[in-house]
């Protein structure tokens, strides 16, 4: 998972013209991903069981934080530019995310 995930992050970050420091994976219980002020990206290892479109959404969400480290209207505009149907992935996580914690 990590290699493919890292390649996806690199591809999207490069396309969007942003740089990050490092990527880590954790067994997070409350977040699917995070972006620190130091440009470190962290992702829940539980995402491995999510559909590819949902994983892509979480990656894009965190990459957009490299430009806007908040959830302002500008941040969501960045997300919508890269993945216009992002609300479908958000809905999937809200409805099915708990299933990713069953294993």
LINURZI-V805295 format. One record per helix or strand of 2 or more residues. SS is the DSSP state (h for helix, s for strand). FROM is the first residue (numbers start at 0). LEN is the number of residues. If there is no record, write none. Layout:
BEGIN
ss=SS from=FROM len=LEN
ss=SS from=FROM len=LEN
END
This chain:
BEGIN
ss=h from=1 len=15
ss=s from=22 len=4
ss=s from=32 len=3
ss=s from=40 len=4
ss=h from=44 len=5
ss=h from=51 len=13
ss=h from=72 len=10
ss=h from=85 len=16
END
